[in-house]
Amino acid sequence: MKKNLTVELLKEIKKNRNVRKKIDLFYQEFIQTDFQRLGKNKSAAIVISEIIVDYYTCIETLLVKISQFFENNLQKDRWHTDLLHKMTLEITDIRSQVISDKTHFILLELLRFRHFRRYYFEFDYDWDKLEYLEKKYIQVKDMFENDIILFEKFLKKVA
């Protein structure tokens, strides 16, 4: 593994972490202010769904960069789910596992929602489902961060 490229990947992880933090800060601010005023209406549903989609997309972008760094081959027809699966694998003498199985499971939920959201053009959200996804978003934030911290330690060790 080339040290310069490893340092570059570590910088990408840091940059991605900062974007995830900004997304979460926006979420926290929205929940504490505007959501209190709006309640469970269409506008609030749109904002929460966009936060979840943006957060997942941010994670996926980082995982793609990690995958490219280690030259993983992804299936073209199902590359999103293939990417998540491959990030659960430890590849001996190449790289450690990037995400845990538990993180993988929750990210699959968020991926399914992102695909649904991409093609759903109505504004009538099911608040039960949205609240479930919001709980998953809250759950996965720390899980993913812990996984990435472990992966960073691996990168620093091999650099």
Wavefront OBJ file of the C-alpha trace (Angstrom):
o trace
v 0.000 0.000 0.000
v 1.438 3.353 -0.989
v 1.771 5.738 1.929
v 0.723 8.828 -0.080
v -2.475 7.156 -1.238
v -3.238 5.968 2.277
v -2.797 9.507 3.595
v -5.143 10.711 0.846
v -7.770 8.150 1.858
v -7.430 9.223 5.496
v -8.060 12.811 4.403
v -11.154 11.700 2.473
v -12.442 9.998 5.620
v -11.896 13.186 7.614
v -13.612 15.319 4.981
v -16.555 12.923 4.862
v -16.807 12.949 8.662
v -17.119 16.738 8.574
v -19.938 16.567 6.028
v -21.762 13.944 8.100
v -21.431 16.183 11.144
v -22.915 19.123 9.225
v -25.847 17.001 8.116
v -26.446 15.854 11.676
v -26.146 19.383 13.067
v -28.782 20.483 10.576
v -30.976 17.561 11.697
v -30.544 18.449 15.387
v -31.332 22.102 14.738
v -34.374 21.232 12.641
v -35.777 18.857 15.298
v -35.262 21.394 18.085
v -36.679 24.397 16.230
v -38.698 24.104 13.025
v -40.087 20.636 13.734
v -41.451 21.868 17.058
v -43.359 24.550 15.165
v -44.357 22.494 12.095
v -45.238 19.184 13.679
v -45.802 16.141 11.493
v -46.708 17.883 8.273
v -45.560 17.491 4.661
v -42.753 20.037 4.954
v -41.297 18.323 8.006
v -41.545 14.933 6.297
v -39.682 16.235 3.256
v -36.912 17.723 5.384
v -36.449 14.584 7.495
v -36.490 12.326 4.447
v -33.897 14.503 2.690
v -31.646 14.452 5.753
v -31.788 10.646 5.856
v -31.121 10.381 2.112
v -28.256 12.895 2.220
v -26.682 11.175 5.212
v -26.832 7.765 3.542
v -25.460 9.183 0.277
v -22.568 10.753 2.167
v -21.711 7.382 3.717
v -22.041 5.608 0.385
v -19.703 8.134 -1.248
v -17.026 7.355 1.326
v -17.513 3.617 0.918
v -17.116 3.974 -2.861
v -13.800 5.777 -2.333
v -12.624 3.049 0.023
v -13.731 0.426 -2.472
v -11.853 2.158 -5.301
v -8.752 2.466 -3.142
v -8.703 -1.306 -2.633
v -9.804 -1.990 -6.225
v -12.947 -3.874 -5.301
v -14.980 -5.045 -8.253
v -18.648 -4.260 -7.853
v -21.524 -5.870 -9.715
v -22.858 -3.313 -12.177
v -26.517 -4.257 -11.826
v -26.572 -4.190 -7.994
v -23.506 -2.175 -7.091
v -25.149 -0.326 -4.176
v -25.953 -3.472 -2.208
v -22.762 -5.151 -3.406
v -20.751 -2.219 -2.072
v -22.346 -2.474 1.370
v -21.783 -6.215 1.456
v -18.124 -5.960 0.465
v -17.488 -3.391 3.175
v -18.413 -6.069 5.754
v -15.644 -8.356 4.534
v -12.192 -8.537 5.994
v -9.810 -9.335 3.163
v -6.746 -10.995 4.621
v -3.478 -9.170 3.930
v -5.354 -6.409 2.081
v -7.809 -4.574 4.327
v -9.853 -4.892 7.476
v -13.613 -4.951 7.630
v -14.934 -1.429 7.088
v -18.432 -1.756 8.586
v -19.930 -4.230 11.028
v -22.782 -6.542 10.141
v -25.114 -4.499 12.362
v -24.146 -1.274 10.592
v -24.609 -3.036 7.261
v -28.146 -4.070 8.175
v -29.195 -0.515 9.059
v -27.485 0.987 6.019
v -29.453 -1.429 3.825
v -32.651 0.025 5.327
v -31.493 3.547 4.504
v -30.449 2.489 1.002
v -33.904 1.036 0.338
v -35.447 4.274 1.512
v -33.166 6.328 -0.712
v -34.205 4.268 -3.744
v -37.864 4.628 -2.744
v -37.463 8.375 -2.212
v -35.763 8.833 -5.561
v -38.824 7.548 -7.405
v -41.588 8.675 -5.025
v -43.077 11.912 -6.228
v -45.974 12.243 -3.800
v -45.858 14.208 -0.588
v -47.968 11.940 1.593
v -45.453 10.266 3.876
v -46.262 7.471 6.274
v -45.082 8.953 9.572
v -44.765 5.519 11.198
v -42.260 4.480 8.526
v -40.518 7.841 8.616
v -40.137 7.669 12.403
v -38.748 4.137 12.058
v -36.180 5.369 9.525
v -35.358 8.330 11.721
v -34.606 5.900 14.578
v -32.360 3.914 12.237
v -30.581 7.118 11.195
v -29.986 8.012 14.849
v -28.765 4.473 15.573
v -26.367 4.206 12.661
v -24.574 7.516 13.209
v -22.487 6.297 16.155
v -22.205 2.774 14.777
v -20.780 3.976 11.475
v -18.459 6.444 13.184
v -17.092 3.688 15.440
v -16.589 1.417 12.428
v -14.719 4.136 10.535
v -12.513 4.914 13.533
v -11.446 1.255 13.610
v -10.815 1.327 9.872
v -8.726 4.495 10.232
v -6.606 2.725 12.861
v -6.028 -0.074 10.364
v -4.988 2.418 7.671
v -2.610 4.208 10.012
v -1.102 0.916 11.091
v -0.338 -0.186 7.523
v 0.732 3.262 6.255
l 1 2 3 4 5 6 7 8 9 10 11 12 13 14 15 16 17 18 19 20 21 22 23 24 25 26 27 28 29 30 31 32 33 34 35 36 37 38 39 40 41 42 43 44 45 46 47 48 49 50 51 52 53 54 55 56 57 58 59 60 61 62 63 64 65 66 67 68 69 70 71 72 73 74 75 76 77 78 79 80 81 82 83 84 85 86 87 88 89 90 91 92 93 94 95 96 97 98 99 100 101 102 103 104 105 106 107 108 109 110 111 112 113 114 115 116 117 118 119 120 121 122 123 124 125 126 127 128 129 130 131 132 133 134 135 136 137 138 139 140 141 142 143 144 145 146 147 148 149 150 151 152 153 154 155 156 157 158 159
